Each structure stands twice: as C-alpha cells, then as structure tokens.
Amino acid sequence: MMMTMMQWLKPGARAITRLLLAGCATSALAGPVADRVQSQSVLRVCVWPDYYGVTFRHPRTQQLGGIDIDLSGELARDLKARVEYVDSSFPTLIDDLNQDRCDVAMFAIGMLPQRMEKLAFTQPYLRSDIYGITTKTNTVVRQWSDIDKPGVLVGVQAGTFMEPIMAQRLKHATLVRIQLPATRERELTAGRIDVFMTDYPYSRRLMDNADWARLIESPEPFSVLPYGYAVKRGDAAWLATVEAFVARIKADGRLQRAASQNGLSAIVVR
C-alpha cells in the first residue's frame, strides 16, 4: 500500500493524496523527517520574523505572531510535537531547508518557478498581488501608471518574489534591489527610491503603522502569486504530511480563523 501511495505523490496527483491523507494519522507515514519529528517530538519551523501578519516578531516584546505562527502551532499539535522557530529569510530559504536547519518553511512562501525547482510545495493557502508603497508627499508616483516611467526608482527587497517579477515587467523605470540590512521603508523615506513593491500582508504593516505611507494599487490584477508551505525535496512522505495538514485546516475552518485573526481573510485560498 505504501509503495502505491508513494507512486501517486507526483506533480498533478496531489488531489488524490489529499483525499487519502486528510484526517489520517500522520504516524502512518514513514520518512526521515516525519520519523525524526515523531521520535524527538520537535517540529523545526523556518520563519521570516519581519513578515507582518504572517510571522512577525514584535520589536518590543520579541513575541512572534501572525497567521503562520498560529498555524505552525496547529501543525505541531497535530503531530504531538512542540515548535522550535528558526529565523530565516527569502534569500536564505532554500539553503535553510536543504541544509536541514528546519523541517518546514511556514512564512507565506511565494510559489515562484525558481523556488519550485529547488523545493517541494504544498497546495496554496494564500495568494497575493503586488502593491506599491510610496509616501504621501511623493509627487513622482501618484498612481499605478506612474510607476513604470523613465527616471522612476522602484525598490524591491532582494530575494522576495517581487524582485524577478518587477525585473521582467518594468520597461522604463529603474529597479533598485535593496539588500539587508537596508530596508525598503528607510530607502523610501530617505528619497533614494520613489516607490517600493510589496505584497498584501506587508502592505498592511505600513497602512496600520506608518502615517507617512500611501498604498498604490493596480486597477486590474498585475501578478497574483499563490503562497504555500515549503519542504526539502526527496521526502515525499513528509510533503504528504504537510499537504494533508493544509487540506485539513481548509476543511475544518482553522485556516479561515487564523486568517481572520490576522487581517488576511481577503487573500485566503479555500
């Protein structure tokens, strides 16, 4: 039976897997990661601690919060394990998983082709378009059509999914790749860029906390990207375990509750 199930775990056959695994005990699955998680009762979760509404570490309390902090706790409970969070980032994500620094990355990972070549993904649970952030006093960028014009400096955080998309889509503006520890906000408020591109969760951080920020939305969908959870390639049983979890939280309401609590209901994939 296990050999047959493993054969089904190919791209395009995940719907069958979900039907088989949703609601099933994960202990029925064998594999290096699942075995280690069960034997040690520890689930190591990679997070980017600067992702507002998703996996955000509050600068004052140092407490992590967000949809994927809530849901990683649910995954750990399902596995009867405790969570250990491992700080990661989009530039280091692939190495962090492939070098076994964590078991699963749970911080709304955009399912870009170049990432999917290196990592295995669950079905999507969120999706987001790209948004622009500028200052209320900026006179260069007032609306979406102002962004791709000669002389406009468009910032993206290096390693985020906005970087390759904007590199492809911009025809006239200049793309500015911002490397950590520099931040998009600092570069924008210092006048070194005119606008920066981000996603729905991060845009909420600025709208909720920065009185200088102004949101620029495309009048039509620009580049909507699905988000999933990522694991190292080569352990189909562990992928199936995390995939079954995503199917369960969609069916039992945990995904919608966590999204609602963190202001992300608008981008849930049901």
N, C-alpha and C positions, 0 to 999 in steps of 0.2 A: 504493500500500500504506500509506504514512504517513497519508494522509487518512482511510482506513478505520480505522486504529488510533486516530487522534485522536477519531473519532466514537464509538468504543467506550469511550473514557475518560470515562464519565458515571457518576454515582452508581448503584450497583446492578450495574455491569458490571465491577467490579474483578477478579472471579474469572477472567474471560476474559483480562484484562490480565495477571494473574499467570501463566497458562498460556503466554501468548505471550512474556513477558519473562523469567521465571525462567530463569537460566542464560544469557541472551543477553548479548552485549556491550553495555554502556551507551553505547558510542560510536556505536551505530546510531541513537540517539535525538538529535534536534535540539531546540534550545530555548535561550533566553537563559542560564539558569543552568548547564545542562549544558555549553554551549559555553564559558562563562567558566571553569568548573571545569577543563575539559579543556585550555583554552589556557593557563591560569595554573598548573595543577597544584596548586591550593589549594582545600580544602573548608573553608568557614567554618561552624562548628557553634555554635549558641547553647546554653548550659548554665546551669543554676542551681547555683552552686558550693556550696550549703549542703544538698544533697539526698543524704543518707546512703545509701550502697549504689547510688546512681544516678549522680550527678555531684557528688562531694563533694571539696572542696579541703581537704586536711589542714592544720589551723592551724599546725602546727609546720614541716612540710616544704614546704608550699604546692603539693604534688603533687596532681593530680586523679586520682580513682579512682572506680570504680563500673561498673555494667553498661553504661551508655551512653557511658562513656569507652572501655571495651573495644570496644563495637560501633561507635562512630563511627570508631575506628581501623580496624575491618574494612571499613566503607564506604569510607573513604579509600583503603585498599589495593585494593579492588575497582575504584576509579576511577583508580588510579595517581596519587594526589594526596597531599599532606600536610595535616594537620589544623591549623586555627587556631581556638582556642576563644574564644568571645565571651561574656563574662558577661552573663546575662540573668536574668529572674525571671518569675514568673507574671503580676504586674501589667504588666510591660513586654513580654511575649512577642509580642503581636500587632503592636505598633509596631516591635519589633526586626526581625521578618520583613518586614513591609510596607514598612519604610524601608530594606530591603536591607542591614541590619547583619550578617546572616548568611544562609546558604543553606538551612539546615535547623535546626529545633529538636529536639534529642535529649536530653530530660530527663523522660521518662515523662509526657507531656502528657495530662492527663485530657480525654477527648473530650466536653466539655460542648457543648450546643447553641449557646450564645452564642459559643464559640470556633469551632465548625464553620461558623458563618455568616461568619466573618472569615478563616479559614484553611482550607487543604486538608490532609487527614489520610490517612495510610496505614491499612491494616488494623491492628487492635490486636495488640500483642505481650505486654502485661502487663495485669492487671486487679487492682483492689484495692477492698475495702470500706472503711468509715470506722471508726476506732477512737478510744477515749477514752484520754487520759493524765491521771492525777492523781498526787498524792503519796501515799506510804504512810501518812502521818499524817492525811490528809484524812478527816473524819468526815461530810462532807456527801454526797459521792459515793463509795459503796462498790461499786455495781453499776450495770449499764446502765440499769435502771429508775429510778435516782435522778437521771439527767441532766436530763430534761425535767420539772422541778418548779419551782413558784414560788420565787423567790429564788436559784436556782442561776445562777451566772455561767459561761457556756460560751464559751470562747475559740476563735477561728479566725484563722489568718493571712490578712489581706486579700489577695485575688487568687487564692487556692487554690480548688480545686473544692469544698472543704468549705464555703466561705462561702455560696454560693447554696443549696446543699442544706440546710444547717442553718437558714438563714433561712426556708426553706419548711417544714421538718419540726418545728421547735421550736414548741410551742404555749403553754408555761407558763414555761420558763426564759428568761433574758435573754441574747441573743447579744452578745458583745464582739468587735468586729473589731480585730485587732491590726495596726498599721501599722509597717513597718520604719522605723527600726532596732530598734524594740521586738521582743522575741521571745516566743513562747508560753511557753517554759521560764521566762524571767525573770518574766513576769506571774504564772505559776502559783506559783512558789516564793515570790514576794512576797505572795501571798494576794489578788491583785487579780482572779483568776478561780479557779473551783473545779475546772475540768477544761478541757482543750482537745482539739479533734478533729483527727485526722491520718489518714494512710494507712499501709499496711503497711510500706513502706520506711522512712519517717520514724520509725514506732514502734520499729523495730529499733534505731535510733540511741539512743533513750532506754533501751531494755532492755539494750543492750550497754554503755552508758557511764554511766548515771545510777543510782546506788544508791538514790536517793530516789523514783524513778518507779514507778508501778503502772499496768499495762495494763488497760483496761476494754473487754471485747468484747461485742458484741450476741449474744444467744443464737441469733439467726437472721439471715440476710443483711439488712442495713439499706439500703445504697445502693451496690451494686457498680458501679464505673465502669471502662470499658476505657481503656487508655493507648495512644497511638500517637505517631508522629513527625509533625511539622507543617512545612508549607512555605507560601510565599506563594501565593495563588490566581492563576490566569491563565497558569500554565506547566504544562500537562498532561504534557509530556514529562518534566520534572524530577520531578513527582509520580510518574510511572510508573517512573522510575529508582529512586527511594527505595522505592517499593512493591515493585518486583522484588527489591530487596535484602532487605526484610523476609521475603518469600516464600522467598528462598534460605537465610537464616540459620535459618529454621524447619525447612527440609528437610535442611540439611547438619549440623545439630547445634550450630552456633555460638551460637544464642540460648540453648539449654539449658545449654551450657558456661559462658557468661558469667553466666547467672542463678545457677548452682550456685556459681560462684566468689565471688559477691557476696551469697549468702544469700537469693536471691529466687526459688528454684525453685517455691515454693508458689503464686506468682501468675503464672506463665508462661501465655500463651495459645498453644496449639500450632496 
